[in-house]
């Protein structure tokens, strides 16, 4: 680091403009959500900025190297597929971009439950995208078309983010069984707020209780799923149901036994 960069201004400049890439062991250019200033180099601000860094640095990304399509139509598409290529379209940017790439290039993007970015390299230009839609052959189940959505900084996108349930619910501790009914949520947000998963804490989920879509609150996210849909619940297990059913029966059997001596008592004179 240069001597000038040792000053508060230099440190703030690095924090505001660069992110350390652990893979390449170097600082790379970065546009943070919030700027730190000489008047406000607060610890809270640094925590906020570091949280933004963490979000970007932990998001997984794959690289897809493809080619721009120069021809269109069914004949051209059939020829591409016969050569084990998959045609696709990138939406969301200044214009729609038609391209193709080898089918193997998409495997780590589509055959995973994880949410991740795709860096699509076409003719010297890289497009940062997320998955939009897929089309598979009805007979062979092979991927035959892919739609991607380019991430533009000031333009909201719709994405499907996986849910991550954390903690152990009260209901499970009492013998219940956790049932997850939805594994992801559809959200609308700016690209800078995209994350690998949405955390849902289930510690307070009781027996026969539900966590619904409306219970999930995420800053800067507009959740598009119906709010009343349950995403997780704790139900009675068969063993617990049998124990609860047996308890009243045992109590009813004990009552006549206790009443029998009371009836016999008057016979003594």
Phi, psi and omega in degrees: 000139179290159181301321181296330182283352179282345180286167179303319180298319180294319179295317179296323179298316180294315180298324184279337190236350185225150177232131180285124179267109185293335182288315183263357179055049178205163177273137179239154182296139184212144178249098183288167180284326187226136180270142170264145181232170176298327181281340185223055176273047188289158177297321178299319179296320178294319176300319180298315182294317179297325177296321177295318177301314183299319181298315181289322187285333182270346178294127180283149181216140175242156180252130178240118178259119183226193182228145174290142178276128178259344179234151178232177180107165184295321182297314179295320180295317178298321180294318178299315182292327178293339178262018179063035173253155178241120176284152180205171179225137174257119179256171170096341181269202180295330177208160177285138184239119177267134183210179172209158180206160178301143183302327181295337182292338184264352188302313183287351177269321188259333182263058180202147176277355185280150175265128184208166179270157173236121175265104185263118181259119182225116174053044176086357180244138180252131180246123179270119190225169167232163182290135179248310182200157180227153174224129181244152176292133184292337182262308184272344182065022177272149177293126181240347178199146179222140174245132178241159180240118180287139180270118177246128192309315186260020182235124181292149179233158174256126183222155176256112185254129178296154175262143175235113181273129182237151180091178177236123186287155177300319181298322178292321178297333180271006176107001179281176181238131179280128177242119176263125186256337177228132182259351181204163177233146177267124185231161175236124184198176175278151182307326183293342181262000179296142182221167184291327179201165173254123182276131178237116180275132185243013185305322185267010181282115185266174176303135181064015178266164180228148164250125182253168180305320182294343179279347181270116180242118180231126179301138175069013179246133168257110182276126188265349178291156177301129189295334185271356180290128177286140178252339178202149178209162175243122184246161177289134174281165180301317180298318180293322177297318179296321179294319180292324179290326182285333183297311178295324180295319179294323178292321179293324180289328181286331183295312177298324180297323180285332183279338184301312178299329181293326180286327183283336184302317183296342183291339180280126178226000000 
